[in-house]
Amino acid sequence: MCVFSALSESICFLQIQDGKGDVTITNDGATILKQMQVLHPAAKMMVELSKAQDIEAGDGTTSVVVIAGALLDACAKLLQKGLHPTIISESFQKAVDKGVEILTSISQPVQLSDRETLLNSATTSLCSKVVSQYSSLLAPMSVDAVMKVIDPATATSVDLRDIHIIKKLGGTIDDCELVDGLVLTQRVVNTGVSRVEKAKIGLIQFCLSPPKTDMDNQIVVSDYAQMDRVLREERAYILNLVKQIKKAGCTVLLIQKSILRDALSDLAVHFLNKMKIMVVKDIEREDIEFICKTLGTKPIAHIDQFTPEMLGTAELAEEVHLDGSGKLVKITGCVNPGKTVSIVVRGSNKLVIEEAERSIHDALCVIRCLHKLNELGEKTAGINVRKGGISNILEELVVQPLLVSISALTFATETVRSILKIDDLVSDLLCLMSI
């Protein structure tokens, strides 16, 4: 069962077009079902089944639906023979219990220090993907990413939020890379500072612009002298903010994205540039937690809180030019980092990038499964749909985490048993068999 699932999913890929005209090319079961508009209750249960498998194991989302479909087909035949749905349901439960027992008995423990086995598991996951030809690059990248964010000797789980995947259009999948640090797609604002060594990094959540009046109030300037005074006061205000930032030792300033269009004034950029402080603005709110954990910095909500203790430290912060496809900001050599890494996914178009991201996610989930339940499915013989016969799957390097197989089998059975309890759906199955 495990081998057929791993080798057969590469047979067919689907092109899906949504209502907006956006196209997705994939064979990932969870992605396909998520984008399908289904109305029938049983079909909706299949969508939820695939989601549950994705959450639990991150892989096998096609397999779980295939298994459920096979069980439903068996149900229809048994119902036509007159068996009661309750009898079928109870028998399926006994069968799945035996199936889990057999899967467990043919599995073997995996040492998480065994890099070759981890690579084989990740490669098995990738071999059925659109980007399977790049598995020699993506599999080691996925394994290394997981191993960098955990302690193999003590870890019992992997938090994939510690692995940040950044999509950057341009190049090819060969240009994907694992970065031990932080990668930002936002560009450096002040062009005069593009590289900072021994960086001290601050992250602010307030505006570097003159204070605004209430929307109900207006300031009327009657002559040039008053206008000049207002401009001098604004200049002094901004300069004071930048001086406090400089005094704290900050050399790289990250600014959280604001609802205000002029959260960073041109005058502030000018002063920051003069003081050799690199500036990256429009940091997304959802990235704040990862950035803080990676850099060891703390978000600063007010200038009065801008102290040296709030800053993170890194060996190098630089803006990197990509061949014909823009720039990235990389911050590496973080001091006392919180065990995080970044994966930069490249591709010639949006479709390739999104499929590569999904494939890497599945490979990461496979390695995570081995941490949650460190036994590997082992079977010396299995169906090889490519060669059209029986092969030794260990020689074919087709291996799959036990958790993926068990969760697919149990979730599929639970869903089918639930369907058997619904009279209308059972009637639909009987009607289906009579067609």
C-alpha positions as CSV (number, residue, x, y, z in Angstrom):
1,M,0.0,0.0,0.0
2,C,2.7,2.5,1.0
3,V,4.7,1.8,-2.2
4,F,1.8,2.1,-4.5
5,S,0.9,5.4,-2.9
6,A,4.4,6.8,-3.3
7,L,5.0,5.7,-6.9
8,S,1.5,6.1,-8.4
9,E,0.9,9.7,-7.5
10,S,3.3,10.8,-10.2
11,I,1.1,9.5,-13.0
12,C,-1.3,12.5,-13.3
13,F,-1.2,16.2,-12.7
14,L,-4.2,18.5,-12.7
15,Q,-4.6,22.0,-14.0
16,I,-7.1,23.9,-12.0
17,Q,-8.5,27.3,-12.8
18,D,-10.4,29.3,-10.2
19,G,-13.2,31.9,-10.7
20,K,-10.6,34.6,-11.0
21,G,-8.8,32.9,-13.7
22,D,-5.7,31.9,-11.6
23,V,-4.3,28.6,-12.7
24,T,-2.8,25.9,-10.4
25,I,-0.9,22.9,-11.7
26,T,-0.4,20.2,-9.1
27,N,-1.1,16.6,-8.1
28,D,-1.2,17.4,-4.4
29,G,-4.4,15.9,-3.0
30,A,-5.0,18.6,-0.4
31,T,-4.5,21.4,-2.9
32,I,-6.8,19.9,-5.5
33,L,-9.6,19.2,-3.1
34,K,-9.2,22.6,-1.4
35,Q,-9.8,24.4,-4.7
36,M,-12.7,22.2,-5.8
37,Q,-16.2,23.5,-5.3
38,V,-18.1,20.5,-3.9
39,L,-21.8,20.4,-2.8
40,H,-22.4,16.7,-2.0
41,P,-22.0,16.0,1.7
42,A,-19.8,12.9,1.0
43,A,-17.6,15.0,-1.2
44,K,-17.3,17.6,1.5
45,M,-16.2,14.9,3.9
46,M,-13.5,13.9,1.5
47,V,-12.2,17.4,1.5
48,E,-12.1,17.5,5.3
49,L,-10.4,14.1,5.2
50,S,-7.6,15.4,3.0
51,K,-7.2,18.4,5.3
52,A,-7.0,16.2,8.4
53,Q,-4.3,14.1,6.8
54,D,-2.4,17.2,5.8
55,I,-2.5,18.5,9.4
56,E,-1.5,15.3,11.0
57,A,1.2,14.1,8.6
58,G,1.6,16.7,5.9
59,D,1.9,14.0,3.2
60,G,-0.3,11.2,1.9
61,T,-3.2,13.5,1.1
62,T,-3.9,11.8,-2.2
63,S,-3.4,8.3,-0.7
64,V,-6.0,8.9,2.1
65,V,-8.7,9.9,-0.5
66,V,-7.8,6.9,-2.7
67,I,-8.1,4.5,0.3
68,A,-11.4,6.1,1.3
69,G,-12.7,5.8,-2.3
70,A,-11.7,2.1,-2.4
71,L,-13.5,1.5,0.9
72,L,-16.6,3.2,-0.4
73,D,-16.6,1.1,-3.5
74,A,-16.4,-2.0,-1.3
75,C,-19.2,-0.6,0.9
76,A,-21.5,-0.3,-2.1
77,K,-20.9,-3.9,-3.2
78,L,-21.4,-5.2,0.4
79,L,-24.6,-3.1,0.7
80,Q,-25.9,-4.5,-2.5
81,K,-25.5,-8.0,-1.1
82,G,-27.7,-7.1,1.8
83,L,-25.2,-6.5,4.6
84,H,-26.3,-4.0,7.2
85,P,-24.3,-0.7,7.4
86,T,-23.5,-1.3,11.1
87,I,-22.0,-4.7,10.4
88,I,-19.8,-3.2,7.6
89,S,-18.7,-0.4,9.8
90,E,-17.7,-2.7,12.7
91,S,-15.9,-5.0,10.3
92,F,-14.0,-2.0,8.9
93,Q,-12.9,-1.0,12.4
94,K,-11.5,-4.5,13.1
95,A,-9.8,-4.4,9.7
96,V,-8.1,-1.0,10.3
97,D,-7.0,-2.2,13.8
98,K,-5.3,-5.2,12.2
99,G,-3.9,-3.0,9.4
100,V,-2.2,-0.7,12.0
101,E,-0.9,-3.7,13.8
102,I,0.6,-5.1,10.5
103,L,2.1,-1.7,9.5
104,T,3.7,-1.4,12.9
105,S,5.1,-4.9,12.8
106,I,6.8,-4.3,9.4
107,S,8.3,-1.0,10.4
108,Q,11.8,-0.3,11.7
109,P,13.1,2.3,14.1
110,V,14.9,5.3,12.6
111,Q,17.9,7.0,14.1
112,L,17.4,10.7,13.5
113,S,21.2,11.0,13.1
114,D,20.9,8.7,10.1
115,R,21.0,11.3,7.3
116,E,20.8,8.8,4.5
117,T,17.5,7.4,5.7
118,L,16.1,10.9,6.2
119,L,17.1,11.8,2.7
120,N,15.5,8.7,1.3
121,S,12.2,9.6,3.1
122,A,12.2,13.2,1.8
123,T,13.1,12.0,-1.7
124,T,10.2,9.5,-1.7
125,S,7.8,12.3,-0.9
126,L,9.2,14.5,-3.7
127,C,9.3,11.7,-6.4
128,S,5.6,12.2,-7.1
129,K,5.7,15.9,-7.5
130,V,5.8,18.2,-10.5
131,V,9.3,19.2,-9.4
132,S,10.5,15.7,-8.8
133,Q,13.5,16.2,-11.1
134,Y,14.9,18.6,-8.5
135,S,14.7,16.1,-5.6
136,S,18.5,15.8,-5.3
137,L,18.5,19.5,-4.4
138,L,15.2,19.9,-2.4
139,A,15.5,16.7,-0.3
140,P,18.9,17.6,1.3
141,M,17.6,21.2,1.8
142,S,14.5,19.9,3.6
143,V,16.5,17.5,5.8
144,D,19.1,20.2,6.7
145,A,16.3,22.7,7.5
146,V,14.7,20.4,10.0
147,M,17.9,19.4,11.6
148,K,19.0,23.0,12.1
149,V,15.9,24.0,14.0
150,I,15.9,21.0,16.5
151,D,18.2,19.2,18.8
152,P,18.2,15.6,17.4
153,A,19.1,14.2,20.8
154,T,16.1,15.6,22.6
155,A,13.5,16.8,20.1
156,T,10.2,15.0,20.0
157,S,8.5,17.3,17.5
158,V,9.3,19.9,14.8
159,D,7.6,23.3,14.7
160,L,7.6,24.2,11.0
161,R,7.0,27.8,11.9
162,D,10.7,27.9,12.6
163,I,11.3,27.3,8.9
164,H,10.4,30.3,6.9
165,I,9.8,29.8,3.2
166,I,10.3,32.9,1.0
167,K,9.1,32.9,-2.6
168,K,11.0,35.0,-5.1
169,L,10.1,35.1,-8.7
170,G,12.9,34.6,-11.2
171,G,15.7,32.1,-11.8
172,T,15.0,28.4,-11.6
173,I,14.4,25.9,-8.9
174,D,18.2,25.2,-9.1
175,D,18.5,28.6,-7.5
176,C,16.6,27.6,-4.3
177,E,18.7,27.9,-1.2
178,L,18.7,27.3,2.5
179,V,19.8,30.3,4.5
180,D,20.9,30.0,8.1
181,G,19.4,33.3,9.1
182,L,16.7,35.8,7.9
183,V,15.7,36.6,4.4
184,L,13.5,39.6,3.5
185,T,11.9,40.3,0.1
186,Q,11.6,44.0,1.0
187,R,14.3,46.2,-0.4
188,V,16.6,48.5,1.4
189,V,15.1,52.0,1.4
190,N,18.3,54.1,1.6
191,T,20.5,53.1,-1.3
192,G,23.6,54.5,0.4
193,V,23.8,51.6,2.9
194,S,23.5,48.1,1.4
195,R,25.9,46.1,3.6
196,V,26.5,46.2,7.3
197,E,28.9,44.0,9.2
198,K,28.5,43.3,13.0
199,A,25.0,44.6,12.6
200,K,22.8,45.8,15.5
201,I,19.2,45.4,14.4
202,G,16.2,47.2,15.7
203,L,12.5,46.5,14.8
204,I,10.1,49.4,15.3
205,Q,6.3,49.5,15.3
206,F,6.0,53.3,15.2
207,C,6.2,56.0,12.5
208,L,9.3,58.0,11.7
209,S,7.4,61.0,10.4
210,P,6.1,64.3,11.9
211,P,3.2,63.9,14.3
212,K,-0.3,64.3,12.8
213,T,-3.1,66.5,14.1
214,D,-6.6,65.2,14.7
215,M,-8.6,64.8,11.5
216,D,-11.1,67.4,12.7
217,N,-8.4,70.1,13.1
218,Q,-6.5,72.2,10.6
219,I,-3.4,74.3,10.8
220,V,-3.5,77.5,8.8
221,V,-0.2,79.0,7.9
222,S,-0.5,82.7,7.1
223,D,3.1,83.6,6.1
224,Y,6.4,82.1,5.1
225,A,7.9,82.7,8.5
226,Q,5.3,80.5,10.1
227,M,5.8,77.8,7.5
228,D,9.5,78.0,8.0
229,R,9.1,77.5,11.7
230,V,6.8,74.5,11.2
231,L,9.3,72.9,8.8
232,R,12.2,73.5,11.3
233,E,10.2,71.9,14.1
234,E,9.4,68.9,12.0
235,R,13.0,68.6,11.0
236,A,14.1,68.8,14.6
237,Y,11.5,66.2,15.6
238,I,12.7,63.7,13.0
239,L,16.4,64.4,13.7
240,N,15.8,63.7,17.4
241,L,14.1,60.4,16.7
242,V,17.0,59.3,14.4
243,K,19.6,60.4,17.0
244,Q,18.0,58.3,19.7
245,I,18.1,55.3,17.3
246,K,21.7,55.9,16.5
247,K,22.6,56.4,20.2
248,A,21.2,52.9,21.0
249,G,23.8,51.5,18.6
250,C,21.4,50.5,15.9
251,T,22.9,50.0,12.4
252,V,20.0,48.1,10.7
253,L,16.4,49.3,11.2
254,L,13.4,47.2,10.3
255,I,10.1,49.0,10.2
256,Q,6.8,47.2,10.5
257,K,4.2,47.9,7.8
258,S,1.9,50.7,8.8
259,I,-1.6,51.7,7.7
260,L,-0.2,55.2,7.2
261,R,1.2,55.9,3.8
262,D,4.0,58.2,5.1
263,A,5.0,56.2,8.1
264,L,8.6,56.8,7.0
265,S,9.2,60.3,5.8
266,D,11.8,61.3,3.2
267,L,13.5,63.4,5.8
268,A,13.9,60.4,8.1
269,V,15.4,58.4,5.3
270,H,17.8,61.2,4.6
271,F,19.0,61.4,8.3
272,L,19.2,57.6,8.6
273,N,21.3,57.5,5.4
274,K,23.6,60.2,6.8
275,M,24.1,58.1,9.9
276,K,24.9,54.9,7.9
277,I,21.8,53.0,9.2
278,M,20.4,50.5,6.8
279,V,16.6,50.7,6.6
280,V,14.1,48.1,5.5
281,K,10.4,49.0,5.7
282,D,7.0,47.4,5.3
283,I,7.8,44.3,7.4
284,E,4.7,42.2,7.5
285,R,3.0,41.8,10.9
286,E,2.8,38.0,10.5
287,D,6.6,37.9,10.1
288,I,7.4,39.7,13.4
289,E,7.5,36.6,15.6
290,F,9.9,34.8,13.3
291,I,12.1,37.8,12.9
292,C,12.3,38.3,16.6
293,K,13.1,34.7,17.3
294,T,15.8,34.6,14.5
295,L,17.6,37.9,15.4
296,G,17.0,38.0,19.1
297,T,15.5,41.4,18.8
298,K,12.3,42.7,20.4
299,P,9.7,44.8,18.8
300,I,9.8,48.5,19.9
301,A,6.5,50.3,20.1
302,H,7.8,53.8,21.1
303,I,11.0,55.7,20.7
304,D,11.5,55.9,24.5
305,Q,11.9,52.1,24.5
306,F,14.6,52.2,21.9
307,T,17.5,50.9,24.0
308,P,20.5,48.6,23.3
309,E,18.8,45.8,25.1
310,M,16.1,45.7,22.5
311,L,18.4,45.1,19.6
312,G,19.4,41.9,17.9
313,T,23.0,41.1,16.6
314,A,24.2,39.6,13.4
315,E,27.5,39.2,11.6
316,L,26.2,40.5,8.3
317,A,23.2,42.3,6.9
318,E,23.3,42.9,3.1
319,E,21.2,43.5,0.1
320,V,21.9,40.8,-2.4
321,H,21.4,41.3,-6.2
322,L,19.7,38.4,-8.0
323,D,20.4,37.8,-11.7
324,G,17.8,39.9,-13.5
325,S,15.1,39.3,-10.8
326,G,15.5,42.0,-8.2
327,K,17.0,41.9,-4.8
328,L,16.8,40.2,-1.4
329,V,18.0,41.3,2.1
330,K,19.9,38.6,4.0
331,I,20.8,38.8,7.6
332,T,23.2,36.0,8.7
333,G,25.5,35.0,11.5
334,C,22.9,35.8,14.1
335,V,24.2,35.8,17.7
336,N,22.3,33.5,20.0
337,P,19.6,32.7,17.4
338,G,16.4,30.9,18.3
339,K,17.1,27.9,15.9
340,T,15.3,29.1,12.8
341,V,16.2,28.9,9.1
342,S,14.9,30.4,5.8
343,I,14.3,28.7,2.5
344,V,14.4,30.8,-0.6
345,V,12.2,29.3,-3.3
346,R,13.0,30.4,-6.9
347,G,11.2,29.7,-10.1
348,S,10.6,31.1,-13.6
349,N,6.9,31.6,-13.0
350,K,4.3,31.7,-10.2
351,L,3.0,28.2,-10.9
352,V,6.4,26.6,-10.6
353,I,7.2,28.5,-7.4
354,E,3.9,27.5,-5.7
355,E,4.3,23.9,-6.6
356,A,7.9,23.9,-5.4
357,E,6.7,25.5,-2.1
358,R,4.1,22.8,-1.6
359,S,6.6,20.0,-2.4
360,I,9.2,21.4,0.1
361,H,6.4,21.6,2.7
362,D,5.5,17.9,2.2
363,A,9.2,16.9,2.4
364,L,9.5,18.9,5.6
365,C,6.4,17.2,7.0
366,V,7.8,13.8,6.2
367,I,10.9,14.5,8.3
368,R,8.7,15.9,11.0
369,C,6.7,12.7,11.0
370,L,9.9,10.7,11.8
371,H,10.4,12.9,14.9
372,K,6.8,12.4,16.0
373,L,6.8,8.6,15.5
374,N,10.4,7.5,14.7
375,E,9.6,4.2,12.9
376,L,9.8,3.8,9.1
377,G,7.6,1.6,7.0
378,E,9.7,-1.3,5.7
379,K,8.5,-3.8,3.1
380,T,10.9,-5.9,1.1
381,A,8.5,-6.3,-1.8
382,G,6.0,-3.9,-3.3
383,I,4.3,-2.8,-6.5
384,N,6.4,-0.7,-8.8
385,V,4.1,0.9,-11.3
386,R,7.0,2.3,-13.3
387,K,8.5,-1.1,-14.1
388,G,5.2,-2.9,-14.1
389,G,6.0,-5.5,-11.5
390,I,7.2,-6.3,-8.0
391,S,10.4,-4.7,-6.7
392,N,12.4,-4.6,-3.6
393,I,11.4,-1.1,-2.4
394,L,14.4,-0.8,-0.1
395,E,16.6,-1.1,-3.2
396,E,14.4,1.5,-4.9
397,L,14.8,3.8,-1.9
398,V,11.0,4.1,-1.5
399,V,10.4,4.6,2.2
400,Q,7.6,6.3,4.0
401,P,7.1,7.3,7.7
402,L,4.9,5.0,9.6
403,L,2.8,8.0,10.7
404,V,1.8,8.8,7.1
405,S,0.6,5.3,6.5
406,I,-1.2,4.8,9.8
407,S,-3.0,8.2,9.7
408,A,-4.1,7.7,6.0
409,L,-5.5,4.3,6.9
410,T,-7.3,5.3,10.1
411,F,-8.6,8.6,8.8
412,A,-10.0,7.0,5.6
413,T,-11.7,4.3,7.6
414,E,-13.2,6.8,10.1
415,T,-14.6,8.9,7.3
416,V,-16.2,5.9,5.6
417,R,-17.6,4.6,8.8
418,S,-19.2,8.0,9.4
419,I,-20.7,8.0,5.9
420,L,-22.2,4.5,6.6
421,K,-24.1,6.0,9.6
422,I,-25.9,8.5,7.3
423,D,-28.9,6.9,5.7
424,D,-29.1,9.3,2.8
425,L,-25.5,8.7,1.8
426,V,-25.9,4.9,2.1
427,S,-28.9,5.2,-0.3
428,D,-26.7,7.2,-2.7
429,L,-24.2,4.4,-2.7
430,L,-26.9,1.9,-3.5
431,C,-28.2,4.1,-6.3
432,L,-24.6,4.4,-7.6
433,M,-24.2,0.7,-7.8
434,S,-27.5,0.3,-9.7
435,I,-26.4,2.7,-12.5
